[in-house]
């Protein structure tokens, strides 16, 4: 017969096992680094020290090994520190990530208003207006939305109609690539703003894809990959999801010559979309990674051996 004391020991052991099994993994060293930095950094610290802490926060919140609750907590700290120290670039970074990763959280309105203010200060009127119109659509009936409507009184504007107008400007006075680089940059920034606030709209991945194509045309490959990642991560089940992943692999393969990363992306595509129309082509690219066009042609059309 099990005594009360033995029962207590068994229950204590079960609870102990449960506690450690539920404990999140994460990067312990990074967490400890952040704790040490937090003790020495505040709003009055130098910019270098503040940026070191903000960099650590950024590394934490972009880590796939951290739990959503831990990432949410770090994002809140990062956002508040960036705001207190007047660091607009980092405030944009953390406000944007918070809106994208946790679109249902409270305080979204304030973060969008921060982005509006930052873009206004930077003289980016088109992006600021897109954010204002997106705010009106995302938060209808609020007092702020009503006051923003007054700014567009009599213009009959919607955020979608404004995006159409900005897209048309991309082809005005085009350069050798067939686009106007300045107008293309404004449109890309506007697409990013739109997608940040209206992430759940049906046309959002389409706008992100257009941005990815434009940045690729301008040979801004790192930016293009960011957009393709955005689509592949947030919209994997749309028709644009697999195309974005495949195109990312192609850029890594052909433009950046990063064969290891390209190999990873190609394998990810084959695993994620085994029945896609592009899968056989991606398999071919994977099997011939690093080979020259001549080598591939010789493989496809082998020359007869000389007698």
DOTOR-563699 format. One record per residue (C-alpha): residue number from 1; x, y, z. Coordinates in Angstrom, 2 decimals, padded with zeros to 5 digits. Example, Ala and Ser with C-alpha at 12.3 -4.5 7.8 and 13.67 -1.06 7.14 Angstrom:
2
<pt nr="1" c1="012.30" c2="-004.50" c3="007.80"/>
<pt nr="2" c1="013.67" c2="-001.06" c3="007.14"/>
# end
This chain:
307
<pt nr="1" c1="000.00" c2="000.00" c3="000.00"/>
<pt nr="2" c1="001.35" c2="003.44" c3="-000.96"/>
<pt nr="3" c1="001.68" c2="005.81" c3="001.98"/>
<pt nr="4" c1="000.75" c2="009.51" c3="001.91"/>
<pt nr="5" c1="004.45" c2="010.41" c3="001.99"/>
<pt nr="6" c1="005.16" c2="008.20" c3="-001.06"/>
<pt nr="7" c1="002.18" c2="009.70" c3="-002.90"/>
<pt nr="8" c1="003.49" c2="013.20" c3="-002.20"/>
<pt nr="9" c1="006.95" c2="012.26" c3="-003.55"/>
<pt nr="10" c1="005.45" c2="010.75" c3="-006.73"/>
<pt nr="11" c1="003.30" c2="013.83" c3="-007.36"/>
<pt nr="12" c1="006.27" c2="016.12" c3="-006.74"/>
<pt nr="13" c1="008.35" c2="014.15" c3="-009.25"/>
<pt nr="14" c1="005.57" c2="014.31" c3="-011.89"/>
<pt nr="15" c1="005.22" c2="018.08" c3="-011.42"/>
<pt nr="16" c1="008.98" c2="018.52" c3="-011.68"/>
<pt nr="17" c1="009.13" c2="016.55" c3="-014.95"/>
<pt nr="18" c1="006.15" c2="018.51" c3="-016.29"/>
<pt nr="19" c1="007.80" c2="021.82" c3="-015.40"/>
<pt nr="20" c1="011.03" c2="021.07" c3="-017.24"/>
<pt nr="21" c1="009.27" c2="019.50" c3="-020.23"/>
<pt nr="22" c1="007.18" c2="022.65" c3="-020.68"/>
<pt nr="23" c1="010.08" c2="025.02" c3="-020.24"/>
<pt nr="24" c1="010.77" c2="026.80" c3="-023.59"/>
<pt nr="25" c1="014.02" c2="026.06" c3="-025.36"/>
<pt nr="26" c1="015.34" c2="029.28" c3="-026.79"/>
<pt nr="27" c1="018.83" c2="030.74" c3="-026.65"/>
<pt nr="28" c1="019.82" c2="030.87" c3="-022.98"/>
<pt nr="29" c1="023.09" c2="032.70" c3="-023.72"/>
<pt nr="30" c1="021.23" c2="035.41" c3="-025.68"/>
<pt nr="31" c1="018.63" c2="035.78" c3="-022.89"/>
<pt nr="32" c1="021.40" c2="036.19" c3="-020.31"/>
<pt nr="33" c1="023.16" c2="038.71" c3="-022.54"/>
<pt nr="34" c1="019.94" c2="040.75" c3="-022.79"/>
<pt nr="35" c1="019.45" c2="040.67" c3="-019.01"/>
<pt nr="36" c1="022.98" c2="042.02" c3="-018.46"/>
<pt nr="37" c1="022.50" c2="044.74" c3="-021.08"/>
<pt nr="38" c1="019.14" c2="045.76" c3="-019.61"/>
<pt nr="39" c1="020.78" c2="046.40" c3="-016.25"/>
<pt nr="40" c1="023.25" c2="048.84" c3="-017.76"/>
<pt nr="41" c1="021.20" c2="050.51" c3="-020.50"/>
<pt nr="42" c1="018.41" c2="053.06" c3="-020.18"/>
<pt nr="43" c1="017.03" c2="055.96" c3="-022.21"/>
<pt nr="44" c1="019.93" c2="058.19" c3="-021.10"/>
<pt nr="45" c1="022.62" c2="055.78" c3="-022.27"/>
<pt nr="46" c1="024.77" c2="056.48" c3="-025.32"/>
<pt nr="47" c1="023.48" c2="055.49" c3="-028.77"/>
<pt nr="48" c1="026.09" c2="052.74" c3="-029.12"/>
<pt nr="49" c1="024.98" c2="051.03" c3="-025.89"/>
<pt nr="50" c1="021.30" c2="051.40" c3="-026.79"/>
<pt nr="51" c1="021.89" c2="049.94" c3="-030.27"/>
<pt nr="52" c1="023.73" c2="046.98" c3="-028.78"/>
<pt nr="53" c1="020.67" c2="046.14" c3="-026.68"/>
<pt nr="54" c1="018.31" c2="046.78" c3="-029.60"/>
<pt nr="55" c1="020.43" c2="044.45" c3="-031.77"/>
<pt nr="56" c1="020.12" c2="041.75" c3="-029.11"/>
<pt nr="57" c1="016.35" c2="042.27" c3="-028.96"/>
<pt nr="58" c1="016.20" c2="042.05" c3="-032.77"/>
<pt nr="59" c1="018.16" c2="038.78" c3="-032.78"/>
<pt nr="60" c1="015.81" c2="037.36" c3="-030.15"/>
<pt nr="61" c1="012.53" c2="038.32" c3="-031.84"/>
<pt nr="62" c1="013.64" c2="036.96" c3="-035.22"/>
<pt nr="63" c1="014.71" c2="033.63" c3="-033.75"/>
<pt nr="64" c1="012.52" c2="030.68" c3="-034.67"/>
<pt nr="65" c1="013.57" c2="028.91" c3="-031.47"/>
<pt nr="66" c1="011.82" c2="031.33" c3="-029.13"/>
<pt nr="67" c1="008.22" c2="030.96" c3="-028.01"/>
<pt nr="68" c1="005.61" c2="033.47" c3="-029.26"/>
<pt nr="69" c1="005.02" c2="034.78" c3="-025.73"/>
<pt nr="70" c1="008.76" c2="035.34" c3="-025.17"/>
<pt nr="71" c1="009.09" c2="037.06" c3="-028.55"/>
<pt nr="72" c1="006.07" c2="039.24" c3="-027.85"/>
<pt nr="73" c1="007.59" c2="040.32" c3="-024.52"/>
<pt nr="74" c1="010.95" c2="041.19" c3="-026.11"/>
<pt nr="75" c1="009.25" c2="043.04" c3="-028.96"/>
<pt nr="76" c1="007.40" c2="045.20" c3="-026.45"/>
<pt nr="77" c1="010.66" c2="046.05" c3="-024.69"/>
<pt nr="78" c1="012.45" c2="046.78" c3="-027.96"/>
<pt nr="79" c1="009.61" c2="048.97" c3="-029.24"/>
<pt nr="80" c1="009.45" c2="050.97" c3="-026.00"/>
<pt nr="81" c1="013.23" c2="051.50" c3="-025.83"/>
<pt nr="82" c1="013.42" c2="052.59" c3="-029.48"/>
<pt nr="83" c1="010.58" c2="055.05" c3="-028.84"/>
<pt nr="84" c1="012.12" c2="056.43" c3="-025.64"/>
<pt nr="85" c1="015.48" c2="056.99" c3="-027.32"/>
<pt nr="86" c1="013.97" c2="058.57" c3="-030.45"/>
<pt nr="87" c1="015.49" c2="055.97" c3="-032.76"/>
<pt nr="88" c1="013.10" c2="056.17" c3="-035.70"/>
<pt nr="89" c1="014.79" c2="053.47" c3="-037.79"/>
<pt nr="90" c1="014.63" c2="050.90" c3="-035.01"/>
<pt nr="91" c1="011.13" c2="052.05" c3="-034.00"/>
<pt nr="92" c1="010.02" c2="051.37" c3="-037.58"/>
<pt nr="93" c1="011.66" c2="047.93" c3="-037.42"/>
<pt nr="94" c1="009.99" c2="046.85" c3="-034.18"/>
<pt nr="95" c1="006.61" c2="048.47" c3="-034.85"/>
<pt nr="96" c1="006.47" c2="046.73" c3="-038.24"/>
<pt nr="97" c1="007.49" c2="043.33" c3="-036.84"/>
<pt nr="98" c1="004.97" c2="043.64" c3="-034.01"/>
<pt nr="99" c1="002.16" c2="044.47" c3="-036.44"/>
<pt nr="100" c1="003.07" c2="041.55" c3="-038.70"/>
<pt nr="101" c1="003.80" c2="038.88" c3="-036.12"/>
<pt nr="102" c1="001.01" c2="039.77" c3="-033.68"/>
<pt nr="103" c1="-001.74" c2="041.41" c3="-035.77"/>
<pt nr="104" c1="-004.43" c2="040.89" c3="-033.13"/>
<pt nr="105" c1="-002.55" c2="042.45" c3="-030.21"/>
<pt nr="106" c1="-003.74" c2="045.59" c3="-028.46"/>
<pt nr="107" c1="-001.92" c2="048.81" c3="-029.25"/>
<pt nr="108" c1="-001.83" c2="048.28" c3="-033.01"/>
<pt nr="109" c1="-003.33" c2="051.71" c3="-033.66"/>
<pt nr="110" c1="-000.49" c2="053.44" c3="-031.81"/>
<pt nr="111" c1="002.16" c2="051.58" c3="-033.79"/>
<pt nr="112" c1="000.54" c2="052.53" c3="-037.12"/>
<pt nr="113" c1="000.38" c2="056.16" c3="-035.98"/>
<pt nr="114" c1="004.09" c2="055.98" c3="-035.12"/>
<pt nr="115" c1="004.83" c2="054.76" c3="-038.65"/>
<pt nr="116" c1="002.72" c2="057.59" c3="-040.10"/>
<pt nr="117" c1="004.63" c2="060.16" c3="-038.03"/>
<pt nr="118" c1="008.05" c2="058.73" c3="-038.92"/>
<pt nr="119" c1="007.32" c2="058.74" c3="-042.66"/>
<pt nr="120" c1="005.93" c2="062.28" c3="-042.49"/>
<pt nr="121" c1="009.10" c2="063.48" c3="-040.76"/>
<pt nr="122" c1="011.21" c2="061.73" c3="-043.41"/>
<pt nr="123" c1="009.30" c2="063.51" c3="-046.20"/>
<pt nr="124" c1="007.78" c2="060.28" c3="-047.50"/>
<pt nr="125" c1="004.34" c2="061.73" c3="-048.13"/>
<pt nr="126" c1="003.11" c2="058.92" c3="-050.41"/>
<pt nr="127" c1="003.95" c2="056.23" c3="-047.86"/>
<pt nr="128" c1="002.48" c2="058.32" c3="-045.06"/>
<pt nr="129" c1="-000.77" c2="058.75" c3="-047.01"/>
<pt nr="130" c1="-000.97" c2="055.01" c3="-047.72"/>
<pt nr="131" c1="-000.60" c2="054.38" c3="-043.99"/>
<pt nr="132" c1="-003.31" c2="056.93" c3="-043.19"/>
<pt nr="133" c1="-005.75" c2="055.40" c3="-045.66"/>
<pt nr="134" c1="-004.86" c2="051.91" c3="-044.43"/>
<pt nr="135" c1="-005.53" c2="053.08" c3="-040.87"/>
<pt nr="136" c1="-008.97" c2="054.34" c3="-041.90"/>
<pt nr="137" c1="-009.77" c2="050.92" c3="-043.40"/>
<pt nr="138" c1="-008.25" c2="048.89" c3="-040.56"/>
<pt nr="139" c1="-009.80" c2="050.86" c3="-037.70"/>
<pt nr="140" c1="-013.13" c2="052.21" c3="-038.99"/>
<pt nr="141" c1="-015.30" c2="054.23" c3="-036.65"/>
<pt nr="142" c1="-012.46" c2="055.28" c3="-034.35"/>
<pt nr="143" c1="-011.97" c2="058.96" c3="-033.59"/>
<pt nr="144" c1="-008.50" c2="058.88" c3="-035.15"/>
<pt nr="145" c1="-009.85" c2="057.32" c3="-038.36"/>
<pt nr="146" c1="-012.51" c2="060.04" c3="-038.55"/>
<pt nr="147" c1="-009.91" c2="062.79" c3="-038.11"/>
<pt nr="148" c1="-007.71" c2="061.22" c3="-040.80"/>
<pt nr="149" c1="-010.69" c2="061.14" c3="-043.18"/>
<pt nr="150" c1="-010.88" c2="064.91" c3="-042.92"/>
<pt nr="151" c1="-007.39" c2="065.15" c3="-044.43"/>
<pt nr="152" c1="-008.71" c2="063.57" c3="-047.63"/>
<pt nr="153" c1="-012.02" c2="065.39" c3="-047.70"/>
<pt nr="154" c1="-013.48" c2="065.61" c3="-051.21"/>
<pt nr="155" c1="-010.76" c2="063.42" c3="-052.77"/>
<pt nr="156" c1="-012.75" c2="060.16" c3="-052.85"/>
<pt nr="157" c1="-009.57" c2="058.23" c3="-052.14"/>
<pt nr="158" c1="-009.18" c2="054.69" c3="-050.86"/>
<pt nr="159" c1="-005.93" c2="052.95" c3="-050.06"/>
<pt nr="160" c1="-006.43" c2="050.59" c3="-053.03"/>
<pt nr="161" c1="-007.03" c2="053.40" c3="-055.52"/>
<pt nr="162" c1="-003.93" c2="055.17" c3="-054.26"/>
<pt nr="163" c1="-001.87" c2="052.00" c3="-054.76"/>
<pt nr="164" c1="-003.10" c2="051.79" c3="-058.36"/>
<pt nr="165" c1="-001.97" c2="055.36" c3="-058.97"/>
<pt nr="166" c1="001.46" c2="054.74" c3="-057.43"/>
<pt nr="167" c1="001.92" c2="051.62" c3="-059.55"/>
<pt nr="168" c1="001.19" c2="053.60" c3="-062.74"/>
<pt nr="169" c1="003.93" c2="056.08" c3="-061.78"/>
<pt nr="170" c1="006.52" c2="053.28" c3="-061.87"/>
<pt nr="171" c1="006.40" c2="053.34" c3="-065.70"/>
<pt nr="172" c1="006.64" c2="057.17" c3="-066.02"/>
<pt nr="173" c1="009.87" c2="058.30" c3="-067.74"/>
<pt nr="174" c1="011.40" c2="054.82" c3="-067.50"/>
<pt nr="175" c1="015.14" c2="054.17" c3="-067.53"/>
<pt nr="176" c1="016.98" c2="051.38" c3="-069.31"/>
<pt nr="177" c1="015.32" c2="048.75" c3="-067.10"/>
<pt nr="178" c1="011.85" c2="049.88" c3="-068.19"/>
<pt nr="179" c1="010.95" c2="051.45" c3="-064.84"/>
<pt nr="180" c1="011.47" c2="054.76" c3="-063.07"/>
<pt nr="181" c1="013.77" c2="053.85" c3="-060.12"/>
<pt nr="182" c1="012.54" c2="056.70" c3="-057.88"/>
<pt nr="183" c1="008.86" c2="055.93" c3="-058.49"/>
<pt nr="184" c1="009.56" c2="052.20" c3="-058.12"/>
<pt nr="185" c1="011.19" c2="052.81" c3="-054.72"/>
<pt nr="186" c1="008.20" c2="054.86" c3="-053.55"/>
<pt nr="187" c1="005.83" c2="052.14" c3="-054.74"/>
<pt nr="188" c1="007.83" c2="049.40" c3="-053.01"/>
<pt nr="189" c1="007.80" c2="051.35" c3="-049.72"/>
<pt nr="190" c1="004.05" c2="051.92" c3="-050.13"/>
<pt nr="191" c1="003.45" c2="048.19" c3="-050.71"/>
<pt nr="192" c1="005.37" c2="047.39" c3="-047.55"/>
<pt nr="193" c1="003.29" c2="049.91" c3="-045.58"/>
<pt nr="194" c1="000.05" c2="048.51" c3="-047.02"/>
<pt nr="195" c1="001.01" c2="044.92" c3="-046.19"/>
<pt nr="196" c1="002.06" c2="045.86" c3="-042.66"/>
<pt nr="197" c1="-001.33" c2="047.32" c3="-041.75"/>
<pt nr="198" c1="-003.62" c2="045.27" c3="-044.02"/>
<pt nr="199" c1="-001.86" c2="041.91" c3="-043.87"/>
<pt nr="200" c1="-005.06" c2="039.87" c3="-044.21"/>
<pt nr="201" c1="-006.37" c2="041.41" c3="-047.44"/>
<pt nr="202" c1="-006.49" c2="039.14" c3="-050.47"/>
<pt nr="203" c1="-004.34" c2="041.41" c3="-052.65"/>
<pt nr="204" c1="-001.58" c2="041.86" c3="-050.06"/>
<pt nr="205" c1="000.66" c2="038.98" c3="-051.25"/>
<pt nr="206" c1="000.21" c2="040.24" c3="-054.83"/>
<pt nr="207" c1="001.54" c2="043.67" c3="-053.85"/>
<pt nr="208" c1="004.46" c2="042.09" c3="-052.01"/>
<pt nr="209" c1="005.24" c2="040.00" c3="-055.09"/>
<pt nr="210" c1="005.27" c2="043.11" c3="-057.29"/>
<pt nr="211" c1="007.66" c2="044.72" c3="-054.80"/>
<pt nr="212" c1="009.92" c2="041.68" c3="-054.94"/>
<pt nr="213" c1="009.97" c2="041.81" c3="-058.76"/>
<pt nr="214" c1="010.76" c2="045.53" c3="-058.81"/>
<pt nr="215" c1="013.61" c2="045.22" c3="-056.31"/>
<pt nr="216" c1="014.97" c2="042.31" c3="-058.35"/>
<pt nr="217" c1="014.85" c2="044.47" c3="-061.50"/>
<pt nr="218" c1="016.78" c2="047.17" c3="-059.60"/>
<pt nr="219" c1="019.27" c2="044.45" c3="-058.54"/>
<pt nr="220" c1="018.44" c2="045.00" c3="-054.87"/>
<pt nr="221" c1="018.62" c2="041.27" c3="-054.28"/>
<pt nr="222" c1="018.71" c2="041.37" c3="-050.47"/>
<pt nr="223" c1="015.51" c2="043.43" c3="-050.45"/>
<pt nr="224" c1="013.92" c2="041.13" c3="-053.00"/>
<pt nr="225" c1="014.68" c2="038.10" c3="-050.83"/>
<pt nr="226" c1="013.10" c2="039.86" c3="-047.83"/>
<pt nr="227" c1="009.87" c2="040.25" c3="-049.82"/>
<pt nr="228" c1="009.95" c2="036.67" c3="-051.11"/>
<pt nr="229" c1="010.54" c2="035.47" c3="-047.54"/>
<pt nr="230" c1="007.60" c2="037.58" c3="-046.37"/>
<pt nr="231" c1="005.31" c2="035.94" c3="-048.93"/>
<pt nr="232" c1="006.62" c2="032.41" c3="-048.36"/>
<pt nr="233" c1="006.37" c2="032.72" c3="-044.56"/>
<pt nr="234" c1="003.05" c2="034.56" c3="-044.22"/>
<pt nr="235" c1="001.17" c2="033.33" c3="-047.30"/>
<pt nr="236" c1="002.49" c2="029.81" c3="-048.04"/>
<pt nr="237" c1="-000.91" c2="028.49" c3="-049.17"/>
<pt nr="238" c1="-001.62" c2="031.22" c3="-051.72"/>
<pt nr="239" c1="-000.61" c2="030.82" c3="-055.37"/>
<pt nr="240" c1="002.19" c2="033.32" c3="-054.72"/>
<pt nr="241" c1="003.68" c2="031.34" c3="-051.81"/>
<pt nr="242" c1="005.47" c2="028.59" c3="-053.75"/>
<pt nr="243" c1="006.47" c2="030.97" c3="-056.59"/>
<pt nr="244" c1="008.09" c2="033.28" c3="-054.03"/>
<pt nr="245" c1="010.07" c2="030.42" c3="-052.50"/>
<pt nr="246" c1="011.21" c2="029.15" c3="-055.90"/>
<pt nr="247" c1="012.25" c2="032.63" c3="-057.03"/>
<pt nr="248" c1="014.22" c2="033.17" c3="-053.83"/>
<pt nr="249" c1="016.15" c2="029.98" c3="-054.57"/>
<pt nr="250" c1="016.76" c2="031.09" c3="-058.15"/>
<pt nr="251" c1="018.19" c2="034.46" c3="-057.00"/>
<pt nr="252" c1="020.47" c2="032.77" c3="-054.48"/>
<pt nr="253" c1="021.57" c2="030.33" c3="-057.17"/>
<pt nr="254" c1="022.03" c2="032.59" c3="-060.19"/>
<pt nr="255" c1="022.48" c2="036.15" c3="-058.90"/>
<pt nr="256" c1="024.13" c2="035.79" c3="-055.50"/>
<pt nr="257" c1="025.93" c2="032.51" c3="-056.26"/>
<pt nr="258" c1="025.19" c2="031.23" c3="-052.75"/>
<pt nr="259" c1="024.89" c2="027.54" c3="-053.55"/>
<pt nr="260" c1="024.43" c2="026.31" c3="-049.98"/>
<pt nr="261" c1="021.49" c2="028.62" c3="-049.29"/>
<pt nr="262" c1="020.03" c2="027.89" c3="-052.72"/>
<pt nr="263" c1="020.25" c2="024.16" c3="-052.00"/>
<pt nr="264" c1="018.39" c2="024.65" c3="-048.70"/>
<pt nr="265" c1="015.62" c2="026.66" c3="-050.40"/>
<pt nr="266" c1="015.24" c2="024.17" c3="-053.28"/>
<pt nr="267" c1="014.95" c2="021.30" c3="-050.81"/>
<pt nr="268" c1="012.43" c2="023.29" c3="-048.77"/>
<pt nr="269" c1="010.35" c2="023.83" c3="-051.91"/>
<pt nr="270" c1="010.35" c2="020.13" c3="-052.84"/>
<pt nr="271" c1="009.38" c2="019.16" c3="-049.29"/>
<pt nr="272" c1="006.67" c2="021.83" c3="-048.95"/>
<pt nr="273" c1="005.16" c2="021.55" c3="-052.45"/>
<pt nr="274" c1="005.77" c2="017.98" c3="-053.72"/>
<pt nr="275" c1="002.87" c2="018.17" c3="-056.21"/>
<pt nr="276" c1="003.47" c2="021.68" c3="-057.54"/>
<pt nr="277" c1="003.92" c2="022.20" c3="-061.27"/>
<pt nr="278" c1="007.40" c2="023.63" c3="-060.64"/>
<pt nr="279" c1="008.65" c2="020.79" c3="-058.44"/>
<pt nr="280" c1="010.27" c2="018.79" c3="-061.23"/>
<pt nr="281" c1="012.09" c2="021.90" c3="-062.45"/>
<pt nr="282" c1="013.27" c2="022.71" c3="-058.93"/>
<pt nr="283" c1="014.48" c2="019.12" c3="-058.57"/>
<pt nr="284" c1="016.45" c2="019.54" c3="-061.81"/>
<pt nr="285" c1="018.00" c2="022.80" c3="-060.53"/>
<pt nr="286" c1="018.91" c2="021.11" c3="-057.26"/>
<pt nr="287" c1="020.57" c2="018.17" c3="-059.00"/>
<pt nr="288" c1="022.56" c2="020.51" c3="-061.28"/>
<pt nr="289" c1="023.43" c2="023.19" c3="-058.73"/>
<pt nr="290" c1="026.78" c2="024.81" c3="-059.46"/>
<pt nr="291" c1="027.10" c2="023.40" c3="-062.96"/>
<pt nr="292" c1="027.70" c2="025.70" c3="-065.91"/>
<pt nr="293" c1="025.16" c2="026.01" c3="-068.72"/>
<pt nr="294" c1="027.59" c2="024.12" c3="-070.97"/>
<pt nr="295" c1="027.84" c2="021.24" c3="-068.51"/>
<pt nr="296" c1="024.06" c2="021.02" c3="-068.24"/>
<pt nr="297" c1="023.63" c2="021.10" c3="-072.04"/>
<pt nr="298" c1="026.22" c2="018.35" c3="-072.45"/>
<pt nr="299" c1="024.37" c2="016.31" c3="-069.86"/>
<pt nr="300" c1="021.06" c2="016.78" c3="-071.68"/>
<pt nr="301" c1="022.55" c2="016.18" c3="-075.11"/>
<pt nr="302" c1="025.55" c2="013.92" c3="-074.68"/>
<pt nr="303" c1="027.94" c2="013.88" c3="-077.63"/>
<pt nr="304" c1="028.52" c2="010.51" c3="-079.29"/>
<pt nr="305" c1="031.88" c2="008.95" c3="-078.49"/>
<pt nr="306" c1="034.45" c2="009.08" c3="-081.26"/>
<pt nr="307" c1="035.25" c2="005.73" c3="-082.86"/>
# end
